[in-house]
Amino acid sequence: MRAVFVWVWVGNDYFCSKSFALKTTIYKNTTVAYSDYGKGGCIVLLHGYLENQHMWDAFVPEFSKNHRVITIDLLGHGKTECLGYIHTMEDQADVVHEVLQELRIRKAIFIGHSMGGYVALAFAELYPENVKGLVLLNSTSRADSDERKTNRDRAIKAVKKDYTAFIRLSIGNLFSEDNREKLTAEIEQVKAEALQTPLQGVVAALEGMKVRKDREVLLHFGPYPILLALGKKDPVLNYEESLEQIENTKVKLVTFPDGHMSYIENRDAVRKTLLDFIKSV
């Protein structure tokens, strides 16, 4: 039987009530947590690094009115356990595939934020027949540069030295400078969620992102609609460099005015953009 969820309207957004219940499956002796909402064509929502499936709480009520929506806690995040010292994007994609097999879902639209986009791309490479559409939200198809890999190694050392300080600083730096004071409450909430990520999960994600493959070829030859949604002031992904990967492709581009956390910084615009894409697929 599918779990029942209760959503409440607070201010200008929906939030999941504390009666929120997770479903679980087992992948390689590891417990994986996910949620299953609504009926219709399937949408799979994949969170980013230091996030969990609750990042989508403000979007699920609208999306699930006409679609079946699956949210998943990726390895080492949320209520999903760690699998090992490194969680590759392929490992994460296999976890997603395991959930969809359990639910007997053959085809879906995949929407991934940041690391979730890397996982969606890995899934698209491994299981192309299961992909109906693909959205990269504040994400990229390109592998880490040498400089970025060095920064990942520094991050691993830093989080092992002072976990709490690292997490809090990392989250704050994801927002555009203009929003770091305007969105204080929202940023504190994201930090609180991030601090639930175990140290092993943080390190395993950093190691996995560091070694991920370049998958730009999928933007050129993927046989399904693709949307790239970027933040103009994203402190993590250089906007101009991000545009290079979709030159001479049919990938649709949408630009938001703020930082890496578009789903918070530009929530209404992101919601509309994603709904428009879902309806078009």
DRENDO-1510 file (C-alpha; in Angstrom, 1 decimal, always signed):
<recs>
REC; n; res; u; v; w
REC; 1; MET; +0.0; +0.0; +0.0 .
REC; 2; ARG; +1.3; +3.4; -0.9 .
REC; 3; ALA; +2.1; +5.7; +2.0 .
REC; 4; VAL; -0.2; +8.7; +2.7 .
REC; 5; PHE; +1.3; +12.1; +3.2 .
REC; 6; VAL; -0.1; +15.3; +4.7 .
REC; 7; TRP; +0.9; +18.7; +3.4 .
REC; 8; VAL; +0.2; +22.1; +5.1 .
REC; 9; TRP; +0.1; +25.5; +3.6 .
REC; 10; VAL; +2.4; +27.9; +5.5 .
REC; 11; GLY; +2.9; +31.5; +4.3 .
REC; 12; ASN; +3.4; +31.2; +0.6 .
REC; 13; ASP; +4.4; +27.6; +0.4 .
REC; 14; TYR; +3.6; +24.0; +1.1 .
REC; 15; PHE; +5.5; +22.0; +3.8 .
REC; 16; CYS; +5.3; +18.4; +4.7 .
REC; 17; SER; +3.8; +17.7; +8.1 .
REC; 18; LYS; +5.7; +15.8; +10.8 .
REC; 19; SER; +3.5; +12.8; +10.0 .
REC; 20; PHE; +5.6; +12.4; +6.9 .
REC; 21; ALA; +6.3; +8.6; +6.4 .
REC; 22; LEU; +9.1; +7.2; +4.3 .
REC; 23; LYS; +9.2; +3.9; +2.3 .
REC; 24; THR; +12.4; +1.9; +2.1 .
REC; 25; THR; +14.0; -0.7; -0.1 .
REC; 26; ILE; +17.3; -2.6; +0.2 .
REC; 27; TYR; +20.2; -2.2; -2.3 .
REC; 28; LYS; +23.3; -4.2; -1.6 .
REC; 29; ASN; +22.3; -4.7; +2.0 .
REC; 30; THR; +21.9; -0.9; +2.3 .
REC; 31; THR; +18.6; +0.7; +3.3 .
REC; 32; VAL; +17.4; +3.3; +0.8 .
REC; 33; ALA; +14.6; +5.7; +1.7 .
REC; 34; TYR; +12.2; +7.2; -0.8 .
REC; 35; SER; +8.6; +8.5; -1.2 .
REC; 36; ASP; +5.9; +7.9; -3.7 .
REC; 37; TYR; +3.1; +10.5; -4.4 .
REC; 38; GLY; +0.3; +10.8; -6.8 .
REC; 39; LYS; -0.7; +9.0; -10.0 .
REC; 40; GLY; +0.1; +9.5; -13.7 .
REC; 41; GLY; +3.3; +9.8; -15.7 .
REC; 42; CYS; +6.3; +9.6; -13.5 .
REC; 43; ILE; +8.7; +12.3; -12.3 .
REC; 44; VAL; +11.8; +11.4; -10.3 .
REC; 45; LEU; +13.3; +14.2; -8.2 .
REC; 46; LEU; +16.9; +13.9; -7.2 .
REC; 47; HIS; +18.5; +16.1; -4.5 .
REC; 48; GLY; +22.0; +17.5; -4.4 .
REC; 49; TYR; +25.0; +17.2; -2.2 .
REC; 50; LEU; +24.3; +17.8; +1.5 .
REC; 51; GLU; +20.5; +17.8; +0.7 .
REC; 52; ASN; +17.9; +15.2; +0.9 .
REC; 53; GLN; +14.5; +14.5; -0.6 .
REC; 54; HIS; +12.9; +17.2; +1.7 .
REC; 55; MET; +14.4; +19.9; -0.6 .
REC; 56; TRP; +11.5; +19.1; -2.9 .
REC; 57; ASP; +8.7; +19.6; -0.3 .
REC; 58; ALA; +7.6; +22.9; -1.8 .
REC; 59; PHE; +7.2; +21.3; -5.3 .
REC; 60; VAL; +5.7; +17.9; -4.7 .
REC; 61; PRO; +2.1; +19.0; -4.0 .
REC; 62; GLU; +1.8; +20.8; -7.3 .
REC; 63; PHE; +3.7; +18.2; -9.3 .
REC; 64; SER; +1.7; +15.3; -7.9 .
REC; 65; LYS; -1.7; +16.7; -8.9 .
REC; 66; ASN; -1.3; +15.1; -12.3 .
REC; 67; HIS; +1.8; +12.9; -12.0 .
REC; 68; ARG; +3.3; +10.2; -10.0 .
REC; 69; VAL; +6.3; +11.8; -8.1 .
REC; 70; ILE; +9.2; +9.8; -6.7 .
REC; 71; THR; +11.7; +11.5; -4.3 .
REC; 72; ILE; +14.7; +9.5; -3.2 .
REC; 73; ASP; +17.4; +10.0; -0.5 .
REC; 74; LEU; +20.6; +9.2; -2.3 .
REC; 75; LEU; +23.4; +7.2; -0.7 .
REC; 76; GLY; +24.7; +8.7; +2.5 .
REC; 77; HIS; +22.0; +11.4; +2.6 .
REC; 78; GLY; +18.7; +11.8; +4.4 .
REC; 79; LYS; +17.5; +8.4; +5.7 .
REC; 80; THR; +19.5; +6.3; +3.2 .
REC; 81; GLU; +22.5; +4.6; +4.6 .
REC; 82; CYS; +26.1; +4.7; +3.3 .
REC; 83; LEU; +27.3; +2.0; +1.0 .
REC; 84; GLY; +31.1; +2.6; +1.2 .
REC; 85; TYR; +33.9; +5.1; +1.3 .
REC; 86; ILE; +33.0; +6.4; -2.1 .
REC; 87; HIS; +29.6; +6.7; -3.7 .
REC; 88; THR; +30.1; +7.1; -7.4 .
REC; 89; MET; +27.4; +8.6; -9.6 .
REC; 90; GLU; +26.9; +5.1; -11.1 .
REC; 91; ASP; +26.3; +3.7; -7.6 .
REC; 92; GLN; +23.7; +6.4; -7.0 .
REC; 93; ALA; +22.1; +5.8; -10.4 .
REC; 94; ASP; +21.8; +2.1; -9.6 .
REC; 95; VAL; +20.1; +3.0; -6.4 .
REC; 96; VAL; +17.5; +5.0; -8.3 .
REC; 97; HIS; +17.1; +2.2; -10.8 .
REC; 98; GLU; +16.5; -0.2; -7.9 .
REC; 99; VAL; +13.7; +2.0; -6.5 .
REC; 100; LEU; +12.0; +2.3; -9.9 .
REC; 101; GLN; +12.2; -1.5; -10.4 .
REC; 102; GLU; +10.5; -2.0; -7.1 .
REC; 103; LEU; +7.8; +0.4; -8.1 .
REC; 104; ARG; +7.5; -1.1; -11.6 .
REC; 105; ILE; +8.1; +2.2; -13.2 .
REC; 106; ARG; +9.4; +1.9; -16.7 .
REC; 107; LYS; +9.9; +5.5; -17.9 .
REC; 108; ALA; +10.2; +8.8; -16.1 .
REC; 109; ILE; +11.2; +12.5; -16.3 .
REC; 110; PHE; +14.3; +13.0; -14.2 .
REC; 111; ILE; +15.0; +16.3; -12.5 .
REC; 112; GLY; +18.3; +16.6; -10.6 .
REC; 113; HIS; +19.6; +19.5; -8.6 .
REC; 114; SER; +23.4; +19.9; -8.6 .
REC; 115; MET; +24.8; +16.4; -7.7 .
REC; 116; GLY; +21.3; +15.1; -8.4 .
REC; 117; GLY; +21.9; +16.2; -12.0 .
REC; 118; TYR; +25.1; +14.2; -12.1 .
REC; 119; VAL; +23.2; +11.2; -10.9 .
REC; 120; ALA; +20.4; +11.8; -13.5 .
REC; 121; LEU; +23.1; +11.9; -16.3 .
REC; 122; ALA; +24.7; +8.7; -15.0 .
REC; 123; PHE; +21.2; +7.1; -15.0 .
REC; 124; ALA; +20.6; +8.3; -18.5 .
REC; 125; GLU; +23.8; +6.7; -19.7 .
REC; 126; LEU; +23.2; +3.4; -17.9 .
REC; 127; TYR; +19.4; +3.1; -18.5 .
REC; 128; PRO; +18.5; +5.3; -21.5 .
REC; 129; GLU; +15.3; +3.3; -22.2 .
REC; 130; ASN; +13.9; +4.5; -18.9 .
REC; 131; VAL; +14.4; +8.2; -19.5 .
REC; 132; LYS; +11.5; +10.3; -20.9 .
REC; 133; GLY; +13.0; +13.7; -20.2 .
REC; 134; LEU; +15.9; +15.2; -18.3 .
REC; 135; VAL; +16.4; +18.5; -16.3 .
REC; 136; LEU; +19.7; +19.6; -14.9 .
REC; 137; LEU; +19.0; +22.3; -12.3 .
REC; 138; ASN; +22.1; +24.2; -11.2 .
REC; 139; SER; +24.2; +21.3; -12.6 .
REC; 140; THR; +26.6; +20.4; -15.4 .
REC; 141; SER; +27.4; +17.5; -17.7 .
REC; 142; ARG; +31.1; +18.1; -17.4 .
REC; 143; ALA; +33.6; +16.3; -15.2 .
REC; 144; ASP; +35.5; +18.1; -12.5 .
REC; 145; SER; +38.5; +20.2; -13.7 .
REC; 146; ASP; +41.8; +19.5; -12.0 .
REC; 147; GLU; +41.3; +22.6; -9.9 .
REC; 148; ARG; +37.9; +21.4; -8.8 .
REC; 149; LYS; +39.3; +17.9; -7.9 .
REC; 150; THR; +41.9; +19.6; -5.8 .
REC; 151; ASN; +39.2; +21.6; -4.1 .
REC; 152; ARG; +37.3; +18.4; -3.4 .
REC; 153; ASP; +40.3; +16.9; -1.7 .
REC; 154; ARG; +40.6; +20.1; +0.4 .
REC; 155; ALA; +37.0; +19.8; +1.3 .
REC; 156; ILE; +37.4; +16.2; +2.5 .
REC; 157; LYS; +40.3; +17.3; +4.8 .
REC; 158; ALA; +38.3; +20.2; +6.1 .
REC; 159; VAL; +35.1; +18.3; +6.9 .
REC; 160; LYS; +37.1; +15.6; +8.7 .
REC; 161; LYS; +38.8; +18.4; +10.8 .
REC; 162; ASP; +35.7; +20.4; +11.7 .
REC; 163; TYR; +32.4; +18.8; +10.5 .
REC; 164; THR; +30.0; +21.5; +11.7 .
REC; 165; ALA; +31.9; +24.5; +10.6 .
REC; 166; PHE; +32.5; +23.0; +7.2 .
REC; 167; ILE; +28.8; +22.2; +6.6 .
REC; 168; ARG; +27.6; +25.6; +7.7 .
REC; 169; LEU; +30.2; +27.5; +5.6 .
REC; 170; SER; +29.5; +25.2; +2.6 .
REC; 171; ILE; +25.8; +25.8; +2.6 .
REC; 172; GLY; +26.1; +29.6; +3.0 .
REC; 173; ASN; +28.5; +29.8; +0.1 .
REC; 174; LEU; +25.9; +28.2; -2.3 .
REC; 175; PHE; +23.7; +31.3; -2.3 .
REC; 176; SER; +24.3; +34.5; -4.2 .
REC; 177; GLU; +25.9; +37.2; -2.1 .
REC; 178; ASP; +22.7; +39.3; -2.3 .
REC; 179; ASN; +20.6; +36.6; -0.8 .
REC; 180; ARG; +22.8; +35.6; +2.2 .
REC; 181; GLU; +21.2; +38.2; +4.3 .
REC; 182; LYS; +17.8; +38.3; +2.7 .
REC; 183; LEU; +17.2; +34.5; +3.1 .
REC; 184; THR; +18.7; +34.0; +6.6 .
REC; 185; ALA; +15.9; +31.8; +7.8 .
REC; 186; GLU; +15.8; +29.6; +4.7 .
REC; 187; ILE; +19.6; +29.2; +4.8 .
REC; 188; GLU; +19.5; +28.1; +8.4 .
REC; 189; GLN; +16.9; +25.5; +7.6 .
REC; 190; VAL; +19.1; +24.2; +4.8 .
REC; 191; LYS; +22.0; +24.0; +7.2 .
REC; 192; ALA; +20.0; +22.1; +9.7 .
REC; 193; GLU; +19.0; +19.5; +7.0 .
REC; 194; ALA; +22.6; +19.3; +5.8 .
REC; 195; LEU; +23.9; +18.7; +9.4 .
REC; 196; GLN; +21.9; +15.5; +9.4 .
REC; 197; THR; +24.2; +14.1; +6.7 .
REC; 198; PRO; +26.8; +11.8; +8.3 .
REC; 199; LEU; +30.5; +12.4; +7.8 .
REC; 200; GLN; +30.9; +9.2; +5.8 .
REC; 201; GLY; +28.1; +10.4; +3.5 .
REC; 202; VAL; +29.7; +13.8; +3.0 .
REC; 203; VAL; +33.1; +12.3; +2.2 .
REC; 204; ALA; +31.7; +9.5; +0.0 .
REC; 205; ALA; +29.8; +12.1; -2.1 .
REC; 206; LEU; +32.8; +14.4; -2.5 .
REC; 207; GLU; +34.9; +11.4; -3.6 .
REC; 208; GLY; +32.2; +10.3; -6.0 .
REC; 209; MET; +31.7; +13.7; -7.6 .
REC; 210; LYS; +35.5; +14.1; -7.9 .
REC; 211; VAL; +35.8; +11.0; -10.1 .
REC; 212; ARG; +32.6; +11.3; -12.1 .
REC; 213; LYS; +32.7; +11.0; -15.9 .
REC; 214; ASP; +32.2; +13.8; -18.4 .
REC; 215; ARG; +28.8; +13.2; -20.0 .
REC; 216; GLU; +28.5; +16.2; -22.2 .
REC; 217; VAL; +27.8; +13.8; -25.1 .
REC; 218; LEU; +24.4; +13.1; -23.7 .
REC; 219; LEU; +23.4; +16.8; -24.2 .
REC; 220; HIS; +24.2; +16.4; -27.9 .
REC; 221; PHE; +22.8; +13.0; -28.6 .
REC; 222; GLY; +20.3; +12.1; -25.9 .
REC; 223; PRO; +17.0; +11.1; -27.6 .
REC; 224; TYR; +14.8; +12.9; -25.1 .
REC; 225; PRO; +14.0; +16.5; -24.2 .
REC; 226; ILE; +16.6; +18.2; -22.0 .
REC; 227; LEU; +16.5; +21.4; -20.0 .
REC; 228; LEU; +19.5; +23.1; -18.5 .
REC; 229; ALA; +18.5; +25.6; -15.7 .
REC; 230; LEU; +21.3; +27.8; -14.4 .
REC; 231; GLY; +21.8; +30.6; -11.9 .
REC; 232; LYS; +23.4; +33.7; -13.4 .
REC; 233; LYS; +25.3; +34.4; -10.1 .
REC; 234; ASP; +26.0; +30.7; -9.2 .
REC; 235; PRO; +29.1; +30.7; -7.1 .
REC; 236; VAL; +29.7; +27.0; -7.8 .
REC; 237; LEU; +29.2; +26.8; -11.6 .
REC; 238; ASN; +30.5; +29.5; -13.9 .
REC; 239; TYR; +27.6; +30.7; -16.0 .
REC; 240; GLU; +29.5; +31.4; -19.2 .
REC; 241; GLU; +31.4; +28.2; -19.0 .
REC; 242; SER; +28.2; +26.3; -18.4 .
REC; 243; LEU; +26.7; +27.7; -21.6 .
REC; 244; GLU; +29.5; +26.2; -23.7 .
REC; 245; GLN; +28.3; +22.6; -23.1 .
REC; 246; ILE; +25.0; +23.3; -24.9 .
REC; 247; GLU; +26.4; +25.0; -28.0 .
REC; 248; ASN; +25.0; +23.3; -31.1 .
REC; 249; THR; +22.5; +21.2; -29.1 .
REC; 250; LYS; +18.7; +21.2; -28.8 .
REC; 251; VAL; +18.9; +21.6; -25.1 .
REC; 252; LYS; +16.6; +24.2; -23.7 .
REC; 253; LEU; +18.2; +26.9; -21.5 .
REC; 254; VAL; +16.5; +28.8; -18.7 .
REC; 255; THR; +18.5; +31.3; -16.6 .
REC; 256; PHE; +17.6; +32.4; -13.1 .
REC; 257; PRO; +19.0; +35.6; -11.6 .
REC; 258; ASP; +20.6; +34.3; -8.5 .
REC; 259; GLY; +22.8; +31.6; -7.1 .
REC; 260; HIS; +23.3; +27.8; -6.9 .
REC; 261; MET; +20.1; +27.3; -4.8 .
REC; 262; SER; +17.6; +28.4; -7.4 .
REC; 263; TYR; +14.9; +26.2; -5.9 .
REC; 264; ILE; +15.0; +28.5; -2.9 .
REC; 265; GLU; +16.3; +31.8; -4.3 .
REC; 266; ASN; +14.0; +31.7; -7.3 .
REC; 267; ARG; +11.4; +29.2; -6.1 .
REC; 268; ASP; +8.3; +30.4; -8.0 .
REC; 269; ALA; +10.2; +30.8; -11.3 .
REC; 270; VAL; +11.7; +27.3; -10.9 .
REC; 271; ARG; +8.3; +25.8; -10.1 .
REC; 272; LYS; +6.8; +27.3; -13.3 .
REC; 273; THR; +9.8; +26.3; -15.4 .
REC; 274; LEU; +9.7; +22.7; -14.2 .
REC; 275; LEU; +5.9; +22.5; -14.7 .
REC; 276; ASP; +6.2; +23.9; -18.2 .
REC; 277; PHE; +8.9; +21.4; -19.1 .
REC; 278; ILE; +6.9; +18.5; -17.6 .
REC; 279; LYS; +3.8; +19.5; -19.6 .
REC; 280; SER; +5.9; +19.7; -22.8 .
REC; 281; VAL; +7.3; +16.2; -22.5 .
</recs>
